[in-house]
Amino acid sequence: MTGERWQLLPALSGDEYEALKADIAAHGVLVPVEVDERGDLLDGHHRVRAWTELRAEGVKLADYPRVVRGGLSDAEKRQIVRALNLARRHLSADQRRALIADAIRDDPTASDRRVAVALGVTHPTVAAVRSELEEAGDVESLSTRVDSLGRTQPARRPSVIARSARDERRAMDALATMGDQAPTRLLDLRTAEREARQVDYQRMRDATEPTGGAGGDRWELRAGDFATVLDDIEPGSVDMVLTDPPYGDSFSSRWGELSALCARVLKPGGVAVFYSGHHNLPDVIAQLGDHLVWMWHLVIVQPGQESRFMATHVHNGHRDLLAYSAGPYVPRRWLRDTITATTGTDKSLHPWQQGLQTPAYLVDMLSDPGGIVLDPCCGSATFGVAAIDAGRRFLGVDVDPVTVGVAASRLRTVDTSQAGADDGATA
């Protein structure tokens, strides 16, 4: 890690440094180190030096936390260094005024209030320092300046909190992915990576042609509402329905329509499995029961992916799966009702994209080879990938023609990869 050029303040005295080192030895580095998107050290030179020396001496210390700041000019980096040190270090009056003077030299157009806010000092102090600089000819006396309302000031830059060297690299990757679309605020790493995925997803959508439908030897996709685009499906012709409908209020009254569709197209005893949210679960269960027979409640346990529901103060670590059948359920195999997700979820193709592990298990256990698996709300067709991989045929529907285009591209890739595997096996 480099960045000596951003060490703008005098070094700590010997006693001050030893006191800092002793505190880090006892408690670790508590105040995050600041770096730019290239990894250059902006603030925290003494903390990093002490941490490095202590580790070399055999002291066991956790990695130090970081804040990765992206898109800053050299002047903005200097401003951040000054502001941080003015807030934390015990500086003499002359040292504080020197930092304020440097900030004014960097951007003479900034108003006194704007400089004061940036450095955490009073604007009369900034005005006094500016007056001295103008009298000495160090800065030009301007008739107008950029005011503290920020109408012409540079946008704030994105920053990401990172708590280890590995997280620092991830933060840099997220900033690089977002580019000039990064939110102009301080982000935690999880939020930054989520924002980066959203930027990637939107770029992918922008590059995808919408389509009303597509198909291959083992799959078909249709664009439209499931209630209207599946009228031609032969009753009792589908082996299994596996779907993850929207969880919001916009879909809350449509579970009954979904239930009616499944009851019509499923083979007698065929199973429909629905991913469901938690908030309106009783209503979902009631609507699905209008046309289907209750079979079982399954859950996906998600280690390390806990979410919080503030209204009920509940820490949630699972997803609900509701299983119903068209008429009395005809068991095929012994089914486990608790599924532990051991792989992460890829959200690159759709914000609600599910992992492949669970649908692969469900398709294998609840349908037969060669049968049709239907997903009336298919998104990026993860369930289609699971069906094709298991030797089933897949029919998927989504209301968004662009999403159907994304799903079609994905399933063509599955077709190609499987064709290659078949060729290799034959050879």
Disulfide bonds with the S-S distance in Angstrom:
none
